[in-house]
Amino acid sequence: MTVCDYGYAPLPGEPEGKGIPARVTAARGGYFHIVCDSGQGVARLKASAYRDGREPPVTGDFVRLEWNPVGESRILQTLPRKSCFKRLDPSSSGRQAQVIAANFDFVFLLMSLNQNFNVRRLERYLALTWESGAKPVVVLTKTDLLRGHKRFLREAGRVVADVPVHAVSAKTGAGLEELSPFVQPRTTFVLLGSSGVGKSSLINALAGEEWMPTMEIREWDGKGRHTTTERELVMLPNGAMAIDTPGVRELGLWDAAGGVERTFADVEAFLGHCKFSDCRHETEPGCAVRDAIASGKLSRERWEAYQRLLRETALQESMQSGVRHARQTSTHRFRRT
């Protein structure tokens, strides 16, 4: 097994450096599980290489390292990412980003059909995924728990435009074959969804065996516990790779303005067609957005969801700007001192 089997391919303009390429399959407390052409092992950062506050690698990253066959290898640099999923770091009061995973081709957005389906959450997931640089795939799980899931497919289809939507059951195997185009050798997919939606069960079903631990959900409220406690990249028998993540209860937008625009392309189509260029879409005459809502071409719920995510993105951008200004001021004072 080589690092190329794990999806490594030099990106255009990737700088050459010392060491050999490797992929991070897990990151735990300063230790990194890696795989390279020389084998698998554990590595740590070379302190001098990350002294400038450079961001450490995360699960899915490609790195260059000094291989040690009998001990800890040393990571020299993190290679450029082709995709990266970020959210607000819950421990930073909304002021810093937290990278969840890197270098994936697809994001499986999972929602189970036992009280978990939520269009507004789906819109949020889509905005973050488009911003990541990967392609979203909506996966509705646990179809075995109800009769007739087509209405959920239609409801999801109304908000995701040309994004594929599939309904599956990891328990019965129904619909799994529809996911095969996204589960190919040397490709990586990341699974995102709330606790109990069946991320680990889906990986096991795609692998054809017990690959990840699973836990039953609570029947009284349809919720589950976090079976997966850390992000880990696993290779399935067919050579595809999955990154399972802990259940995500709250996803904060981070640098996701472009993702919001793409998620709400249907809403964006009405903007710029109002009578007044500075239209606030409230009481102004000749407002294309209000006319679209009145005629039924655009739902009010969809418009309000769009506005809500835009406000959240603008707030985070403002907070980021404030943090950058504070850092620059602090650095300037330090230099003067």
Secondary structure, 3 states (H helix, E strand, C coil): CCCCCCCCCCCCCCCCCCCEEEEEEEEECCEEEEEECCEEEEEEECHHHHCCCCCCCCCCCEEEEECCCCCCEEEEEECCCCCEEEEECHHHCCCCEEEEEECCCEEEEEEECCCCCCHHHHHHHHHHHHHHCCEEEEEEECHHHCCCCHHHHHHHHHHHCCCCEEECCCCCCCCHHHHHHHCCCCCEEEEECCCCCCHHHHHHHHHCCCCCCCCCCCCCCCCCCCCCCCCEEEECCCCCEEEECCCCCCCCCCCCHHHHHHHCHHHHCCCCCCCCCCCCCCCCCCCHHHHHHHHCCCCHHHHHHHHHHHHHHHHHHHHHHHHHHHHHHHHHHHHHC
